[in-house]
């Protein structure tokens, strides 16, 4: 696998959206390519930061109530 192909599939790899075969190809490439591994580690870290940031905040109660009312 070339680095360009790895870069094009890395987002889906991080999100676990690839087939088992594609994921294995990416994993094997990452094990032998420090530059792509750095990119993967950055994306994985960024995903964890975003998840953590989103888990900390809750919408105001009035907003949630209004949204629930609109959706029902």
Legacy VTK file of the C-alpha trace (Angstrom):
# vtk DataFile Version 3.0
C-alpha trace
ASCII
DATASET POLYDATA
POINTS 72 float
0.000 0.000 0.000
1.205 3.489 -0.788
1.080 6.338 1.724
-1.414 8.240 -0.421
-3.868 5.340 -0.344
-3.362 4.974 3.404
-4.028 8.683 3.940
-7.229 8.464 1.888
-8.574 5.629 4.069
-7.226 6.726 7.441
-10.365 8.568 8.588
-12.477 5.496 7.940
-9.856 3.324 9.659
-9.954 5.505 12.770
-13.769 5.331 12.737
-13.665 1.539 12.172
-15.632 1.797 8.935
-13.351 -0.337 6.740
-13.750 -3.987 5.885
-11.546 -6.406 7.802
-9.300 -6.784 4.755
-8.904 -3.025 4.284
-8.231 -2.522 7.992
-5.552 -5.201 7.929
-3.886 -3.562 4.922
-3.845 -0.217 6.731
-2.533 -1.803 9.931
0.298 -3.518 8.076
1.207 -0.285 6.313
1.163 1.675 9.586
3.502 -0.844 11.213
6.105 -0.181 8.524
5.623 3.544 7.889
6.505 5.991 10.671
5.044 8.999 8.809
1.638 7.372 8.353
1.746 6.081 11.932
2.311 9.649 13.148
-0.683 10.776 11.098
-2.803 7.942 12.509
-1.792 8.718 16.095
-2.633 12.388 15.557
-6.082 11.559 14.164
-6.785 9.059 16.938
-5.765 11.621 19.568
-7.900 14.305 17.914
-10.905 11.984 17.906
-10.463 11.312 21.642
-10.197 15.051 22.350
-13.373 15.814 20.414
-15.225 12.969 22.136
-14.075 14.185 25.546
-15.074 17.772 24.748
-18.519 16.692 23.596
-19.069 14.484 26.636
-18.459 17.351 29.028
-21.129 19.784 27.847
-24.872 19.428 28.069
-27.316 21.645 26.245
-29.381 23.912 28.508
-32.563 22.298 29.825
-34.836 24.839 28.119
-33.208 24.064 24.763
-33.528 20.305 25.262
-37.192 20.662 26.266
-37.956 22.813 23.220
-36.162 20.377 20.922
-38.039 17.411 22.393
-41.308 19.289 21.896
-40.456 20.007 18.244
-39.511 16.372 17.574
-42.649 14.826 19.073
LINES 1 73
72 0 1 2 3 4 5 6 7 8 9 10 11 12 13 14 15 16 17 18 19 20 21 22 23 24 25 26 27 28 29 30 31 32 33 34 35 36 37 38 39 40 41 42 43 44 45 46 47 48 49 50 51 52 53 54 55 56 57 58 59 60 61 62 63 64 65 66 67 68 69 70 71
